[in-house]
């Protein structure tokens, strides 16, 4: 695998947090894997699995594109679990997440992974988990 050249924009999920969510949701797809050849794999251009874990690149354009894609996949009857900054003042939050998802705010700031190693400092933003449950799709 090739390291994504935009890795400064994408931080790996702490194993304990991922394992806890995976136990609950039994993920079968990750459209934003930390280490991948972005010339060969683009989670925005392919169908997602039935239960998806999404820790997108956090830049505005990338994060927004993955939220929109996740919303579209949810409309196809899939579960989508986002791990994203707790930015509750954005259009994406109010259009796609707030009215449709279960929202869990994390206490404290997790230590994300950088190239497979735990960062020395905690993240710089509060984090939330937004769950678009396939059962809740109308």
C-alpha positions as a Python dict, from the first residue, in 0.01 Angstrom:
ca = {
    (1, 'X'): (0, 0, 0),
    (2, 'X'): (103, 357, -60),
    (3, 'X'): (66, 618, 212),
    (4, 'X'): (-196, 873, 121),
    (5, 'X'): (-15, 1196, 37),
    (6, 'X'): (-291, 1385, 218),
    (7, 'X'): (-226, 1195, 543),
    (8, 'X'): (-180, 1521, 732),
    (9, 'X'): (-552, 1562, 674),
    (10, 'X'): (-652, 1215, 791),
    (11, 'X'): (-577, 1069, 1132),
    (12, 'X'): (-618, 703, 1221),
    (13, 'X'): (-883, 602, 1471),
    (14, 'X'): (-763, 488, 1814),
    (15, 'X'): (-791, 109, 1823),
    (16, 'X'): (-999, 98, 2144),
    (17, 'X'): (-1256, 339, 2001),
    (18, 'X'): (-1278, 154, 1670),
    (19, 'X'): (-1305, -185, 1843),
    (20, 'X'): (-1589, -61, 2064),
    (21, 'X'): (-1783, 74, 1765),
    (22, 'X'): (-1707, -232, 1554),
    (23, 'X'): (-1843, -459, 1828),
    (24, 'X'): (-2169, -264, 1817),
    (25, 'X'): (-2205, -214, 1441),
    (26, 'X'): (-2003, -502, 1286),
    (27, 'X'): (-1845, -291, 1012),
    (28, 'X'): (-1793, -445, 670),
    (29, 'X'): (-1650, -139, 492),
    (30, 'X'): (-1425, 163, 547),
    (31, 'X'): (-1439, 416, 262),
    (32, 'X'): (-1150, 614, 413),
    (33, 'X'): (-875, 368, 506),
    (34, 'X'): (-575, 540, 661),
    (35, 'X'): (-315, 384, 433),
    (36, 'X'): (-417, 340, 74),
    (37, 'X'): (-319, 419, -281),
    (38, 'X'): (-555, 709, -351),
    (39, 'X'): (-488, 667, -724),
    (40, 'X'): (-653, 323, -706),
    (41, 'X'): (-906, 359, -426),
    (42, 'X'): (-1155, 642, -388),
    (43, 'X'): (-1432, 581, -134),
    (44, 'X'): (-1638, 859, -288),
    (45, 'X'): (-1667, 681, -623),
    (46, 'X'): (-1765, 329, -520),
    (47, 'X'): (-2063, 169, -344),
    (48, 'X'): (-2021, 121, 29),
    (49, 'X'): (-2091, -184, 245),
    (50, 'X'): (-2393, -251, 464),
    (51, 'X'): (-2228, -119, 783),
    (52, 'X'): (-1971, 155, 724),
    (53, 'X'): (-1713, 320, 948),
    (54, 'X'): (-1617, 665, 821),
    (55, 'X'): (-1329, 866, 971),
    (56, 'X'): (-1288, 1103, 675),
    (57, 'X'): (-1009, 1346, 600),
    (58, 'X'): (-1101, 1648, 810),
    (59, 'X'): (-1045, 1927, 560),
    (60, 'X'): (-1370, 2102, 474),
    (61, 'X'): (-1403, 1977, 116),
    (62, 'X'): (-1314, 1616, 194),
    (63, 'X'): (-1518, 1589, 512),
    (64, 'X'): (-1818, 1746, 343),
    (65, 'X'): (-1794, 1512, 42),
    (66, 'X'): (-1785, 1203, 266),
    (67, 'X'): (-2079, 1325, 475),
    (68, 'X'): (-2285, 1375, 159),
    (69, 'X'): (-2180, 1034, 21),
    (70, 'X'): (-2265, 871, 356),
    (71, 'X'): (-2607, 1035, 351),
    (72, 'X'): (-2665, 901, -2),
    (73, 'X'): (-2554, 549, 104),
    (74, 'X'): (-2787, 569, 406),
    (75, 'X'): (-3071, 639, 164),
    (76, 'X'): (-2984, 306, 3),
    (77, 'X'): (-3055, 132, 335),
    (78, 'X'): (-2705, 119, 484),
    (79, 'X'): (-2571, 206, 829),
    (80, 'X'): (-2308, 481, 831),
    (81, 'X'): (-2105, 571, 1141),
    (82, 'X'): (-1904, 894, 1120),
    (83, 'X'): (-1618, 992, 1349),
    (84, 'X'): (-1585, 1364, 1283),
    (85, 'X'): (-1506, 1696, 1453),
    (86, 'X'): (-1798, 1824, 1660),
    (87, 'X'): (-1872, 2120, 1433),
    (88, 'X'): (-2240, 2179, 1497),
    (89, 'X'): (-2253, 2511, 1312),
    (90, 'X'): (-2200, 2373, 962),
    (91, 'X'): (-2448, 2331, 678),
    (92, 'X'): (-2357, 1960, 655),
    (93, 'X'): (-2435, 1905, 1021),
    (94, 'X'): (-2779, 2069, 998),
    (95, 'X'): (-2871, 1931, 654),
    (96, 'X'): (-2752, 1570, 678),
    (97, 'X'): (-2662, 1472, 1034),
    (98, 'X'): (-2863, 1656, 1298),
    (99, 'X'): (-3210, 1566, 1167),
    (100, 'X'): (-3122, 1207, 1073),
    (101, 'X'): (-2856, 1065, 1301),
    (102, 'X'): (-2792, 953, 1655),
    (103, 'X'): (-2520, 1183, 1786),
    (104, 'X'): (-2269, 1086, 2057),
    (105, 'X'): (-2022, 1344, 2183),
    (106, 'X'): (-1692, 1204, 2306),
    (107, 'X'): (-1567, 1310, 2646),
    (108, 'X'): (-1219, 1451, 2608),
    (109, 'X'): (-1018, 1440, 2290),
    (110, 'X'): (-887, 1108, 2162),
    (111, 'X'): (-526, 1047, 2063),
    (112, 'X'): (-543, 966, 1695),
    (113, 'X'): (-288, 758, 1505),
    (114, 'X'): (-35, 899, 1263),
    (115, 'X'): (114, 635, 1031),
    (116, 'X'): (14, 363, 1277),
    (117, 'X'): (166, 531, 1585),
    (118, 'X'): (-28, 710, 1857),
    (119, 'X'): (24, 1084, 1843),
    (120, 'X'): (186, 1236, 2150),
    (121, 'X'): (-87, 1497, 2190),
    (122, 'X'): (-462, 1465, 2193),
    (123, 'X'): (-659, 1595, 1896),
    (124, 'X'): (-715, 1968, 1866),
    (125, 'X'): (-1094, 1952, 1828),
    (126, 'X'): (-1383, 1793, 2013),
    (127, 'X'): (-1508, 1481, 1834),
    (128, 'X'): (-1852, 1333, 1780),
    (129, 'X'): (-1990, 1010, 1646),
    (130, 'X'): (-2289, 1047, 1415),
    (131, 'X'): (-2479, 732, 1332),
    (132, 'X'): (-2714, 706, 1038),
    (133, 'X'): (-2899, 386, 1130),
    (134, 'X'): (-3036, 191, 836),
    (135, 'X'): (-3346, 115, 1044),
    (136, 'X'): (-3414, 489, 1086),
    (137, 'X'): (-3420, 559, 713),
    (138, 'X'): (-3760, 689, 610),
}
